[in-house]
Amino acid sequence: MSTSAWISVPHDSPPPMAGGGGGARARYAPSDFITLLWRERFLMLMVFVVIAVIGVGFAMTLKKSYEAQSSLFVRLGQEYVYEPRAGDAGRGAVPTNDEVIQSEAEILGSGELRERVIRKIGFGNIFPSAAAKYAVASPEEKRKLIAEGRDSIAKSLKIETAPDNSIIRLAYQHQNPEIAEKVLNTLLEEYLIYRRTLLIGGDNRVLERQRDIFSQKLSEADAAYQSFLMTNDIGDFNAQKTALTQLQAQVEQQKYSIDAQLQDRTGRLGAVEAELARTPAETILYRDTDMSASTKLAQLKLDREGLLSRYTPNAQPVIDINAQIAQLEAGLAAGRTAGEGARRSGPNPIWQTLATTRNDLRAEVAALQQSQAAYAQQVTDVNSRLLRLAQLEPQFNELSRDRDVLSSNVRDFTVKEQQDEAQRQMSAESSDNIRIVQRAVAPSTGKSLKKPVLALAIMFAGFTALCAGLVRMFLRPGLQTPASASRTLGMPVLATAAVKR
């Protein structure tokens, strides 16, 4: 049976064109592509059907996935406020809100947290297809399966944040809506626990150990301090130094006072002894005066009065007695008639007073000299003790400084330990800066990729079939159509002949 059709006739390479050069390449027009592709329709149909069947079969294996969603409200908490372990440098420094959000998002996406979720819910519940394999697996294989499960959860878990926004949105996809809800809610619960352990957990014995170290050093410093005091026979160094300083001032003041008194008494003693040397030890106590001339004068005057009673004033007896009276008065006036009477001598009272004063002053000088020597010895002793304390003071100050610093450190670390413990207890009871805005609920509708996969499979099958037809078309030898032959050879095609297959 013969059919009339345009077929490719084997031939040699096309002859050179008039312009010279090598063999000409076949030239096609858009109308030629339609004709030639139609010739390859069976191949293209076969390729299309095979790829489409494979794509449809793969799409049919896809199952629906359910996405559970939740959200968190995050704000700055106490755990982000910097509290130095020692000193105050940088105290109170806080990160920005975006830094806090990113930190919390990293914690939510940590592998440790996903592993906690797997262990709490159960590997078989989350991945039922691998439950049987997990049940009979060895410990090493179980660890590998859990690691794969962590990666699988990470692929299905979405964590979304936005700048200048305190909300973190989470979504988890699973083929079972209840498991999707349970995984996401368990993730939130474990996150609240894990973040506290991570941010404020740490080694809560650090402060206690450091306090114990300082307490031990303080005990050693106290022992050295007490040994220093006992060795040097000191009760209270500062009090003793203060007392000795005050005593030194008092003793020196007393010594200066004694010196002044001694100089005064010595000067008075010298003056009294000099006066005593000039004063006689004995003196006349009393002396009687000779009154005979006066008595005789008075008697003569009486006699004259008696004569005047018998004689006239010019009488010779009266004149004689007047002469005697005048002569005696002249002697009395000249002191020729004065004579010593009875007198008595004895100890001089002035000398005795001076001697008594001298003796008293000598006693006072002797006493003051002894006091001066005693106070001088006291000043020497006090100065010696102060000098000894001054020599011991650097060592005492070093011991006191170490003791005070260690005591301050013990007190500071005790306060910080109590504050840290209180903060841990408060943080363990609540997370006020983290609020769950929306808990996950089991989604009622699921999402499937069947339709997108089917569409992509049909499109890929059609594209592959077209590519296969084009490849087959270009690989066929010869000139396929009269129009292509005319364009390629540059000559008109006058006739075509039908051939039998």
C-alpha positions as CSV (number, residue, x, y, z in Angstrom):
1,M,0.0,0.0,0.0
2,S,1.4,3.3,-1.0
3,T,0.9,6.6,0.8
4,S,1.4,10.1,-0.6
5,A,3.6,12.0,1.9
6,W,6.7,14.3,2.1
7,I,9.5,12.2,3.3
8,S,13.1,12.8,3.8
9,V,15.3,11.4,1.1
10,P,18.8,10.5,2.0
11,H,21.3,12.5,0.1
12,D,24.8,13.8,0.3
13,S,25.6,17.0,1.9
14,P,24.0,20.0,0.2
15,P,26.1,21.5,-2.6
16,P,27.9,24.7,-2.0
17,M,25.9,27.8,-2.5
18,A,26.7,30.3,-5.2
19,G,28.6,32.5,-2.8
20,G,31.1,29.8,-2.1
21,G,31.8,28.3,1.3
22,G,31.0,24.9,2.9
23,G,27.8,22.9,3.1
24,A,24.7,24.9,3.8
25,R,22.8,24.5,7.1
26,A,19.1,23.7,6.8
27,R,16.9,26.8,7.1
28,Y,13.4,26.6,8.6
29,A,10.4,28.9,8.8
30,P,7.8,28.9,11.6
31,S,5.4,27.1,9.4
32,D,8.0,24.3,9.0
33,F,8.1,23.8,12.8
34,I,4.4,23.0,12.9
35,T,4.6,20.5,10.1
36,L,7.8,18.9,11.4
37,L,6.6,18.7,15.0
38,W,3.4,17.1,13.9
39,R,5.4,14.4,12.3
40,E,6.9,13.7,15.8
41,R,3.6,13.7,17.6
42,F,3.7,10.1,18.6
43,L,7.1,10.5,20.3
44,M,6.0,13.7,22.0
45,L,2.7,12.1,23.1
46,M,4.6,9.1,24.6
47,V,7.1,11.4,26.5
48,F,4.2,13.6,27.7
49,V,2.1,10.6,28.9
50,V,5.0,9.0,30.7
51,I,6.1,12.1,32.6
52,A,2.5,13.2,33.3
53,V,1.7,9.7,34.8
54,I,4.8,9.9,37.0
55,G,3.9,13.4,38.1
56,V,0.3,12.5,38.8
57,G,1.4,9.4,40.7
58,F,3.7,11.5,42.9
59,A,1.1,14.2,43.5
60,M,-1.3,11.5,44.6
61,T,1.1,10.4,47.3
62,L,1.2,13.9,48.9
63,K,-0.9,14.3,52.0
64,K,-2.5,17.3,53.6
65,S,-0.5,19.2,56.2
66,Y,-2.0,21.2,59.0
67,E,-0.4,24.3,60.3
68,A,-0.8,25.3,64.0
69,Q,0.0,28.9,64.8
70,S,0.8,30.8,68.0
71,S,2.5,34.1,69.0
72,L,4.5,35.5,71.9
73,F,4.9,39.0,73.4
74,V,8.4,39.7,74.4
75,R,9.7,42.6,76.3
76,L,12.9,43.5,78.3
77,G,13.2,41.4,81.5
78,Q,15.4,41.4,84.6
79,E,17.5,38.6,83.2
80,Y,18.8,41.0,80.4
81,V,19.9,43.7,82.9
82,Y,23.7,43.3,83.4
83,E,24.6,42.7,87.0
84,P,28.4,42.3,87.4
85,R,29.7,39.5,89.7
86,A,32.2,41.9,91.2
87,G,32.4,45.6,91.1
88,D,30.0,48.0,89.6
89,A,31.4,48.5,86.1
90,G,28.7,48.5,83.5
91,R,26.0,47.8,86.0
92,G,22.5,48.3,84.6
93,A,23.4,48.0,80.9
94,V,20.5,46.6,78.8
95,P,20.2,45.5,75.1
96,T,17.9,47.0,72.6
97,N,14.4,45.6,72.0
98,D,15.4,44.1,68.7
99,E,18.4,42.4,70.3
100,V,16.1,40.8,72.9
101,I,13.6,39.7,70.2
102,Q,16.4,38.1,68.2
103,S,17.8,36.4,71.2
104,E,14.5,34.9,72.2
105,A,13.9,33.8,68.5
106,E,17.3,32.0,68.6
107,I,16.3,30.2,71.8
108,L,12.9,29.2,70.2
109,G,14.8,27.7,67.3
110,S,17.5,26.0,69.3
111,G,18.0,22.2,68.7
112,E,18.1,21.6,72.4
113,L,14.5,22.9,72.7
114,R,13.3,20.8,69.8
115,E,14.9,17.7,71.3
116,R,13.1,18.4,74.6
117,V,9.8,18.5,72.7
118,I,10.6,15.2,71.0
119,R,11.4,13.5,74.3
120,K,8.4,14.9,76.1
121,I,5.8,14.1,73.4
122,G,7.5,10.9,72.2
123,F,9.3,10.3,68.9
124,G,6.7,7.8,67.7
125,N,3.9,10.2,68.3
126,I,5.5,13.0,66.2
127,F,6.9,10.7,63.5
128,P,4.5,7.6,63.4
129,S,6.1,6.4,60.1
130,A,9.4,5.9,62.0
131,A,7.9,4.7,65.3
132,A,8.5,1.0,64.7
133,K,12.1,1.7,63.6
134,Y,12.7,3.8,66.7
135,A,11.2,1.2,69.0
136,V,13.7,-1.5,68.0
137,A,16.7,0.8,67.4
138,S,19.8,0.8,69.5
139,P,20.7,3.8,71.7
140,E,23.1,5.1,69.1
141,E,20.5,4.7,66.4
142,K,17.9,6.4,68.6
143,R,20.2,9.4,69.0
144,K,20.5,9.6,65.2
145,L,16.8,9.3,64.7
146,I,16.2,12.0,67.3
147,A,18.8,14.2,65.5
148,E,16.9,13.6,62.2
149,G,13.6,14.4,64.0
150,R,15.1,17.7,65.3
151,D,16.0,18.6,61.7
152,S,12.5,17.6,60.5
153,I,10.9,19.8,63.1
154,A,13.2,22.7,62.2
155,K,12.0,22.4,58.6
156,S,8.4,22.5,59.6
157,L,8.8,25.2,62.2
158,K,8.6,28.8,61.2
159,I,9.6,31.7,63.5
160,E,8.9,35.2,62.3
161,T,10.0,38.5,63.7
162,A,9.8,42.1,62.5
163,P,11.9,45.2,63.3
164,D,10.5,47.4,66.1
165,N,7.9,44.7,67.0
166,S,7.8,42.8,70.2
167,I,5.7,39.9,68.8
168,I,7.2,36.6,67.7
169,R,5.0,34.5,65.5
170,L,5.4,30.7,65.3
171,A,3.9,28.1,63.0
172,Y,4.3,24.4,62.8
173,Q,3.1,22.0,60.0
174,H,2.2,18.4,60.5
175,Q,0.0,15.8,58.8
176,N,-1.9,15.4,62.1
177,P,-3.6,18.6,63.4
178,E,-3.6,17.4,67.0
179,I,0.1,16.7,66.8
180,A,0.8,20.1,65.2
181,E,-1.1,21.7,68.1
182,K,0.6,19.6,70.7
183,V,4.1,20.1,69.3
184,L,3.8,23.9,69.2
185,N,2.3,24.2,72.7
186,T,4.9,21.9,74.1
187,L,7.5,24.0,72.4
188,L,6.2,27.1,74.1
189,E,6.1,25.4,77.5
190,E,9.6,24.0,77.2
191,Y,10.8,27.3,75.9
192,L,9.6,29.1,79.1
193,I,11.5,26.6,81.2
194,Y,14.6,26.3,79.0
195,R,15.1,30.1,78.6
196,R,15.1,30.5,82.4
197,T,17.7,27.8,82.7
198,L,19.7,29.4,79.9
199,L,19.5,33.1,80.9
200,I,19.5,32.9,84.7
201,G,20.3,29.3,85.4
202,G,24.0,28.8,84.9
203,D,26.0,27.7,87.9
204,N,24.1,29.1,90.9
205,R,27.0,28.0,93.2
206,V,29.5,30.4,91.8
207,L,28.7,33.2,94.3
208,E,28.6,30.7,97.1
209,R,31.9,29.2,96.2
210,Q,33.5,32.7,95.9
211,R,32.0,33.7,99.2
212,D,33.4,30.6,100.8
213,I,36.8,31.4,99.4
214,F,36.7,34.9,100.8
215,S,35.4,33.5,104.1
216,Q,38.4,31.2,104.3
217,K,40.8,34.0,103.5
218,L,39.1,36.2,106.1
219,S,39.5,33.5,108.7
220,E,43.2,33.3,107.9
221,A,43.5,37.1,108.0
222,D,41.7,37.2,111.4
223,A,44.0,34.5,112.8
224,A,47.1,36.5,111.6
225,Y,45.5,39.7,113.1
226,Q,44.9,38.1,116.5
227,S,48.3,36.5,116.5
228,F,49.9,39.9,115.8
229,L,48.0,41.5,118.7
230,M,48.8,38.7,121.1
231,T,52.5,38.6,120.1
232,N,52.9,42.3,120.7
233,D,50.7,42.4,123.8
234,I,48.2,44.8,122.2
235,G,44.5,44.7,123.0
236,D,43.2,47.4,120.7
237,F,45.9,49.0,118.5
238,N,44.0,52.2,117.6
239,A,42.6,52.7,121.2
240,Q,46.1,52.0,122.7
241,K,47.7,54.4,120.3
242,T,45.1,57.1,121.0
243,A,45.5,56.5,124.8
244,L,49.3,56.7,124.6
245,T,49.1,59.9,122.5
246,Q,46.8,61.5,125.1
247,L,49.0,60.2,127.9
248,Q,52.0,61.7,126.2
249,A,50.4,65.1,126.0
250,Q,49.3,64.9,129.6
251,V,52.7,63.7,130.9
252,E,54.6,66.3,128.9
253,Q,52.2,69.0,130.2
254,Q,52.8,67.9,133.8
255,K,56.5,67.7,133.2
256,Y,56.6,71.3,131.9
257,S,54.5,72.4,134.8
258,I,56.8,70.6,137.3
259,D,59.8,72.2,135.5
260,A,58.2,75.7,135.9
261,Q,57.4,75.0,139.6
262,L,60.9,73.7,140.2
263,Q,62.5,76.8,138.7
264,D,60.2,79.0,140.8
265,R,61.0,77.1,144.0
266,T,64.7,77.0,143.2
267,G,64.7,80.8,142.7
268,R,62.8,81.5,145.8
269,L,65.1,79.2,147.8
270,G,68.1,81.0,146.5
271,A,66.6,84.3,147.5
272,V,65.7,83.1,151.0
273,E,69.1,81.6,151.6
274,A,70.8,84.8,150.5
275,E,68.5,86.8,152.9
276,L,69.1,84.3,155.6
277,A,72.9,84.7,155.3
278,R,72.5,88.4,155.9
279,T,70.1,88.0,158.8
280,P,71.7,87.4,162.3
281,A,70.5,84.3,164.1
282,E,70.1,86.3,167.5
283,T,68.8,89.8,168.3
284,I,67.9,92.0,171.3
285,L,64.5,91.1,172.5
286,Y,64.0,94.2,174.7
287,R,66.0,97.1,176.4
288,D,65.3,99.3,179.5
289,T,65.9,103.2,179.2
290,D,67.8,105.1,182.0
291,M,65.3,107.8,183.4
292,S,67.5,109.1,186.4
293,A,68.3,112.5,184.7
294,S,64.7,113.1,183.9
295,T,63.7,112.1,187.4
296,K,66.3,114.4,188.8
297,L,65.2,117.2,186.6
298,A,61.7,116.8,187.7
299,Q,62.8,116.7,191.3
300,L,64.8,119.9,190.9
301,K,61.7,121.5,189.4
302,L,59.7,120.5,192.4
303,D,62.4,121.8,194.7
304,R,62.4,125.1,192.9
305,E,58.7,125.4,193.4
306,G,59.2,124.7,197.1
307,L,61.9,127.5,197.3
308,L,59.7,129.9,195.5
309,S,57.2,129.5,198.2
310,R,59.7,130.7,200.7
311,Y,62.0,132.9,198.6
312,T,61.7,135.5,196.0
313,P,62.7,134.6,192.4
314,N,65.9,136.6,192.8
315,A,66.9,134.8,195.9
316,Q,70.2,133.0,195.8
317,P,68.8,129.5,196.4
318,V,66.3,130.0,193.6
319,I,69.0,131.2,191.3
320,D,71.2,128.2,192.1
321,I,68.4,125.7,191.5
322,N,67.4,127.4,188.2
323,A,71.1,127.0,187.2
324,Q,71.0,123.3,188.0
325,I,67.7,122.9,186.1
326,A,69.1,124.7,183.1
327,Q,72.3,122.7,183.1
328,L,70.4,119.4,183.4
329,E,68.0,120.3,180.6
330,A,71.0,121.2,178.4
331,G,72.6,117.8,179.1
332,L,69.3,116.0,178.4
333,A,68.9,117.9,175.2
334,A,72.5,117.1,174.2
335,G,72.1,113.5,175.2
336,R,74.9,113.6,177.6
337,T,72.8,112.3,180.4
338,A,71.5,109.2,178.3
339,G,72.6,105.8,179.5
340,E,71.8,102.2,178.8
341,G,69.5,100.5,181.1
342,A,68.7,96.7,181.4
343,R,68.4,94.8,178.0
344,R,67.7,91.1,176.9
345,S,68.8,89.2,173.6
346,G,67.5,85.9,172.0
347,P,66.8,84.1,168.6
348,N,65.9,86.4,165.8
349,P,62.3,85.7,164.7
350,I,63.1,86.9,161.1
351,W,65.9,84.5,160.9
352,Q,63.7,81.7,162.2
353,T,61.0,82.6,159.6
354,L,63.5,82.7,156.8
355,A,65.0,79.4,158.0
356,T,61.5,77.8,158.1
357,T,60.8,79.1,154.6
358,R,64.1,77.8,153.4
359,N,63.4,74.4,154.8
360,D,60.0,74.3,153.2
361,L,61.4,75.4,149.9
362,R,64.2,72.8,150.1
363,A,61.5,70.1,150.7
364,E,59.4,71.4,147.8
365,V,62.5,71.5,145.5
366,A,63.4,67.9,146.5
367,A,59.8,66.8,145.8
368,L,59.7,68.6,142.6
369,Q,63.0,67.2,141.5
370,Q,61.7,63.7,142.2
371,S,58.5,64.5,140.3
372,Q,60.5,65.9,137.4
373,A,62.5,62.7,137.2
374,A,59.4,60.6,137.4
375,Y,57.6,62.6,134.7
376,A,60.8,62.5,132.5
377,Q,60.8,58.7,132.9
378,Q,57.1,58.5,132.0
379,V,57.7,60.7,128.9
380,T,60.5,58.4,127.9
381,D,58.4,55.3,128.4
382,V,55.4,56.7,126.6
383,N,57.6,57.9,123.7
384,S,59.2,54.4,123.6
385,R,55.8,52.7,123.4
386,L,54.6,55.1,120.8
387,L,57.8,54.5,118.8
388,R,57.2,50.8,119.1
389,L,53.6,51.2,117.9
390,A,54.8,53.4,115.0
391,Q,57.2,50.5,114.0
392,L,54.3,48.0,114.2
393,E,51.7,50.3,112.5
394,P,52.6,49.3,108.9
395,Q,52.1,45.6,109.6
396,F,49.0,46.4,111.6
397,N,47.6,48.5,108.8
398,E,48.3,45.8,106.2
399,L,46.6,43.2,108.4
400,S,43.7,45.5,109.1
401,R,43.4,46.5,105.4
402,D,43.3,42.8,104.3
403,R,40.9,42.0,107.0
404,D,38.6,44.9,106.1
405,V,38.7,44.2,102.3
406,L,38.0,40.5,102.8
407,S,35.2,41.3,105.3
408,S,33.7,43.7,102.7
409,N,34.0,41.1,100.0
410,V,32.3,38.5,102.1
411,R,29.5,40.9,102.9
412,D,29.1,42.0,99.3
413,F,29.1,38.4,98.0
414,T,26.6,37.4,100.7
415,V,24.3,40.2,99.6
416,K,24.7,39.3,95.9
417,E,24.1,35.6,96.7
418,Q,20.9,36.4,98.4
419,Q,19.8,38.7,95.7
420,D,20.7,36.1,93.0
421,E,18.8,33.5,94.9
422,A,15.8,35.7,95.2
423,Q,15.9,36.6,91.5
424,R,16.1,32.9,90.7
425,Q,13.1,32.1,92.8
426,M,11.1,34.9,91.3
427,S,12.2,34.0,87.8
428,A,11.4,30.3,88.4
429,E,7.9,31.2,89.4
430,S,7.0,33.4,86.5
431,S,8.2,35.0,83.3
432,D,6.5,38.4,83.4
433,N,8.4,39.7,80.4
434,I,7.3,36.8,78.2
435,R,3.5,36.5,77.5
436,I,1.9,33.9,75.3
437,V,-0.5,36.0,73.2
438,Q,-2.0,33.0,71.4
439,R,-1.7,29.4,72.1
440,A,-1.8,26.9,69.3
441,V,-5.1,25.2,68.5
442,A,-5.7,22.2,66.2
443,P,-6.2,23.6,62.7
444,S,-9.5,22.6,61.0
445,T,-8.3,22.9,57.4
446,G,-5.1,21.6,55.9
447,K,-3.0,22.5,53.0
448,S,-2.0,20.2,50.2
449,L,0.5,20.5,47.3
450,K,-1.4,18.1,45.0
451,K,-2.8,20.7,42.7
452,P,0.5,22.7,42.4
453,V,2.4,19.5,41.9
454,L,-0.1,18.3,39.2
455,A,0.1,21.6,37.4
456,L,3.9,21.6,37.5
457,A,3.9,17.9,36.4
458,I,1.7,18.7,33.3
459,M,3.7,21.7,32.5
460,F,7.0,19.8,32.8
461,A,5.6,16.9,30.7
462,G,4.5,19.3,28.0
463,F,7.8,21.1,28.0
464,T,9.8,17.8,27.9
465,A,7.7,16.4,25.1
466,L,8.2,19.6,23.1
467,C,11.9,19.4,23.7
468,A,12.0,15.8,22.7
469,G,10.1,16.6,19.4
470,L,12.5,19.4,18.6
471,V,15.6,17.3,19.3
472,R,14.2,14.5,17.1
473,M,13.3,17.0,14.4
474,F,16.8,18.6,14.2
475,L,18.5,15.2,14.4
476,R,16.7,13.8,11.3
477,P,19.0,13.8,8.2
478,G,18.2,15.6,4.9
479,L,15.8,18.4,4.1
480,Q,12.4,17.8,5.5
481,T,10.2,20.1,3.5
482,P,10.2,21.7,-0.1
483,A,10.2,25.2,1.4
484,S,13.2,24.3,3.7
485,A,15.0,22.8,0.7
486,S,14.4,25.9,-1.5
487,R,15.6,28.2,1.3
488,T,18.6,26.1,2.1
489,L,19.8,25.4,-1.5
490,G,18.8,28.8,-2.9
491,M,16.9,27.1,-5.8
492,P,13.2,26.6,-6.5
493,V,11.6,23.2,-5.9
494,L,9.8,22.4,-9.2
495,A,8.1,19.1,-8.2
496,T,7.7,16.6,-5.4
497,A,7.2,12.9,-5.7
498,A,5.3,10.5,-3.5
499,V,7.1,7.4,-2.2
500,K,6.1,4.2,-0.8
501,R,7.0,3.3,2.8
